[in-house]
Amino acid sequence: MIPINPFDVFLWTFRKNEKDVINLYNTLSPVMQIATGGTMLNFGYWSTKHKDPISAQENLCNVFGDLSELSTAKNAIDVGSGLSAPSKLWRDTYPELKLYDVNINFKQLNFSKYQENIQFINSSSTKLPFINNSVDRVLALESAQHFKPLVDFILESKRVLVKSGLLVMAVPITVGDSSLGKLGLLKFTWSSEHYSLNYLKNLLISNGFKIIDETLIGSNVYDPLADYYIENRKTLSNNILEQYPGYMEKILYKSLLKMKKASEEKIIDYVLLKCVLENKS
């Protein structure tokens, strides 16, 4: 049984600094692994051809890789790389691509150990250890919502990217009223910053980026994910309860229900953003 202090979880969720995010992921990310049977930590991009978590998660990585034009890139930084499952998929899909997995969480980096064509770097998203104009792609797959301050990550991406380079992000966002009354339990269990789409776009544009592709996919992310858990709750719950206390599963279940409702009411969404620098001197 994984020991959890509810007060610690509350503090981590409320403060959301780098150390808190590390503690949250180290404590709670095994839930995702238990539920999916894999090592990807994203919500997935679900469709009629991708009806289970692993397939949906791989689909999101493939769509994201295509959007990022990885087939024409020499190198890419995967910032907030989690357990590096997306990078392994991209490495296998694009064998000529050199990947750098940047993660503040040393425990997650250590999970993968040595991987051909993937270099693991223990560093902050706001201080990327790369020289100016040296990288073809900066990728943030469901991680940018944790970077604080986000503007520093954007400026660092601007600094390290070559003239034709791309910054590509997949980010859970708010699009409507994200007050406590509307988000309810999600206000506390959504353990990241709740950036609005307009805020995110304005931050990118005001710091020299041009958004060349913007796609909202929330209805293919939140709704089917919640439906999958509801339909398979008995089995998933039994697996989760082998390692977590019962109240954790109940909170997870209620959060997923609220997440689906917020998605249907267009309070939350999920955006794929592809950006290029307007002017790169």
C-alpha positions in Angstrom: 0.0 0.0 0.0 1.4 3.4 -1.0 1.3 5.7 2.0 -0.5 9.0 1.4 -1.0 11.9 3.7 -4.1 13.8 2.5 -2.8 17.0 4.0 0.4 16.7 2.0 -1.6 16.1 -1.2 -3.7 19.2 -0.5 -0.6 21.4 0.0 1.1 20.0 -3.1 -2.0 20.7 -5.2 -2.5 24.2 -3.7 1.1 25.5 -4.0 2.0 23.8 -7.3 5.7 24.7 -7.1 8.3 22.4 -8.7 8.9 20.3 -5.6 5.2 19.9 -5.1 4.7 18.7 -8.7 7.5 16.2 -8.3 5.9 14.9 -5.1 2.5 14.7 -6.7 3.7 12.7 -9.7 5.8 10.4 -7.7 2.8 9.6 -5.4 -0.1 9.6 -7.9 1.3 8.8 -11.3 1.3 5.0 -10.5 -2.5 5.3 -10.6 -2.2 6.0 -14.3 0.1 3.1 -14.8 -2.2 0.8 -12.9 -5.2 1.9 -14.9 -3.5 1.7 -18.3 -1.0 -1.0 -17.9 1.6 1.2 -19.6 4.1 4.0 -18.8 2.5 6.9 -20.6 1.1 9.6 -18.4 -1.1 11.6 -20.9 -4.9 11.5 -21.2 -4.8 10.1 -24.7 -6.5 11.0 -28.0 -9.5 8.7 -28.3 -11.3 7.7 -31.4 -13.3 4.8 -32.9 -9.9 3.2 -33.7 -8.4 4.0 -30.3 -10.8 2.8 -27.6 -8.4 1.7 -24.9 -5.9 3.8 -22.8 -2.6 2.7 -24.3 -3.9 2.9 -27.9 -5.3 6.4 -27.2 -2.1 7.6 -25.5 0.0 6.3 -28.4 -2.4 8.0 -30.8 -1.9 11.3 -29.1 1.9 10.9 -29.3 1.6 10.1 -33.0 -0.6 13.0 -33.8 1.6 15.3 -31.8 4.7 13.9 -33.6 3.1 14.6 -37.0 2.1 18.1 -35.9 5.7 18.7 -34.7 7.1 17.7 -38.1 9.5 15.4 -36.4 10.2 13.6 -39.7 12.2 16.7 -40.8 13.9 17.5 -37.5 17.5 16.6 -36.5 16.9 17.1 -32.8 14.1 17.8 -30.3 13.8 18.6 -26.6 10.9 16.8 -24.8 10.3 19.1 -21.8 8.6 17.5 -18.9 9.2 14.1 -20.4 7.6 12.0 -17.7 8.7 8.3 -17.9 9.9 9.0 -21.5 7.4 6.7 -23.2 6.5 9.3 -25.8 10.2 9.8 -26.7 10.7 6.1 -27.1 7.8 6.0 -29.5 9.1 9.0 -31.5 12.6 7.5 -31.5 11.3 4.3 -33.0 9.2 6.2 -35.5 11.9 8.7 -36.5 15.2 6.8 -36.1 17.3 9.7 -37.3 15.9 12.0 -34.6 18.1 12.9 -31.6 15.9 13.4 -28.5 16.7 15.2 -25.3 14.4 14.4 -22.4 14.4 17.3 -19.9 12.7 16.6 -16.5 13.0 18.2 -13.1 12.0 14.8 -11.6 15.1 12.7 -11.3 13.2 9.7 -10.2 11.2 9.7 -13.5 14.4 10.2 -15.6 16.0 7.3 -13.8 13.1 5.0 -14.7 14.2 4.7 -18.3 18.0 4.5 -17.8 19.9 4.2 -21.1 18.1 4.6 -24.4 19.6 4.8 -27.8 19.2 8.3 -29.4 17.6 9.7 -26.1 19.7 11.7 -23.7 18.2 12.3 -20.2 18.8 15.7 -18.6 17.7 16.6 -15.1 16.8 20.3 -15.4 14.1 22.8 -15.0 11.8 23.8 -17.9 12.6 27.4 -17.2 16.4 27.1 -17.5 17.1 24.8 -20.5 20.7 23.7 -20.6 21.2 24.3 -24.3 23.1 26.9 -26.3 21.3 29.6 -28.3 19.8 28.6 -31.7 20.7 24.9 -31.3 17.4 23.0 -31.4 14.9 22.2 -34.1 11.9 21.4 -31.9 10.8 22.1 -28.4 8.0 19.8 -27.3 5.7 20.0 -24.3 3.3 17.1 -24.4 0.8 17.6 -21.5 3.4 19.2 -19.3 3.5 23.0 -19.9 0.6 23.5 -17.5 3.1 22.7 -14.7 5.9 25.1 -15.8 6.2 28.1 -13.5 6.5 30.8 -14.6 5.3 29.7 -18.0 6.7 32.8 -19.7 10.2 31.7 -18.7 9.7 28.4 -20.5 8.4 30.2 -23.6 11.4 32.6 -23.6 13.8 29.7 -23.1 12.2 27.9 -26.1 12.6 31.1 -28.1 16.3 31.3 -27.2 17.3 27.7 -28.0 15.2 27.2 -31.2 16.8 27.7 -34.6 15.2 30.1 -37.0 12.9 27.5 -38.6 12.3 25.7 -35.3 8.9 24.9 -33.8 7.5 25.1 -30.3 4.6 22.5 -30.0 2.4 22.0 -27.0 -0.5 19.9 -25.9 -2.2 21.6 -22.9 -5.3 21.1 -20.8 -7.0 24.5 -20.7 -10.0 26.4 -19.5 -12.3 28.1 -22.0 -15.3 29.2 -19.9 -16.0 30.1 -16.3 -13.4 28.2 -14.3 -14.6 29.3 -10.9 -15.0 26.9 -8.0 -18.7 26.8 -8.6 -18.2 25.5 -12.1 -15.1 23.3 -11.7 -16.1 22.0 -8.3 -13.8 19.1 -7.2 -11.6 19.7 -10.3 -10.5 23.0 -8.8 -8.6 20.9 -6.2 -7.8 17.6 -8.1 -6.6 19.3 -11.3 -3.1 19.5 -10.0 -1.7 22.1 -12.4 -2.2 25.7 -13.4 -5.6 26.4 -15.0 -4.6 28.4 -18.0 -7.2 29.8 -20.3 -6.8 29.4 -24.0 -6.7 33.2 -24.5 -4.1 33.6 -21.8 -1.9 30.9 -23.4 -2.2 32.4 -26.9 -1.5 35.9 -25.8 1.5 34.8 -23.9 3.0 33.1 -26.9 2.2 35.9 -29.3 3.5 38.7 -27.0 6.8 36.9 -26.7 7.4 36.6 -30.5 5.7 33.4 -31.5 3.2 33.0 -34.3 0.6 30.2 -33.8 0.4 28.3 -37.1 -1.9 25.5 -35.9 -4.5 25.4 -33.2 -6.7 22.4 -32.6 -9.1 21.8 -29.8 -9.6 18.1 -29.0 -11.2 18.0 -25.6 -14.2 16.0 -26.6 -11.8 13.3 -27.8 -9.8 13.4 -24.6 -11.9 13.9 -21.4 -15.2 12.4 -22.4 -14.0 9.0 -23.6 -11.4 8.7 -20.9 -14.2 9.2 -18.3 -16.4 6.8 -20.1 -13.7 4.1 -20.2 -13.2 4.4 -16.4 -16.9 4.3 -15.7 -17.4 1.2 -17.9 -14.4 -0.6 -16.4 -14.5 0.8 -12.9 -14.9 -2.5 -11.1 -11.7 -4.0 -12.5 -9.7 -0.8 -12.4 -10.9 0.0 -8.9 -9.8 -3.5 -7.6 -6.3 -2.9 -9.2 -6.0 0.6 -7.7 -7.1 -0.5 -4.2 -4.2 -3.0 -4.1 -1.9 0.0 -3.8 -4.0 3.0 -2.7 -6.6 3.6 0.1 -10.2 3.5 -0.9 -10.9 7.2 -0.6 -8.3 7.8 -3.4 -10.3 5.8 -5.9 -13.5 7.5 -4.9 -11.9 11.0 -5.4 -10.5 9.8 -8.8 -14.0 8.5 -9.9 -15.8 11.7 -8.9 -13.1 13.8 -10.5 -13.5 12.0 -13.8 -17.3 12.5 -13.7 -16.8 16.2 -13.0 -14.1 16.4 -15.8 -16.6 14.9 -18.3 -19.3 17.3 -17.2 -17.0 20.3 -17.5 -15.9 19.2 -20.9 -19.5 18.8 -22.1 -20.3 22.2 -20.8 -17.3 23.7 -22.6 -15.6 24.9 -19.4 -12.5 22.9 -20.1 -10.8 21.8 -23.3 -7.5 20.5 -24.6 -5.5 22.3 -27.2 -2.7 21.4 -29.6 -0.6 24.4 -30.5 2.1 24.6 -33.1 4.2 27.8 -33.0 7.0 29.3 -35.0 9.0 32.5 -34.2 7.9 35.6 -36.1 11.4 37.0 -36.2 14.5 35.1 -35.2 17.7 37.2 -35.4 
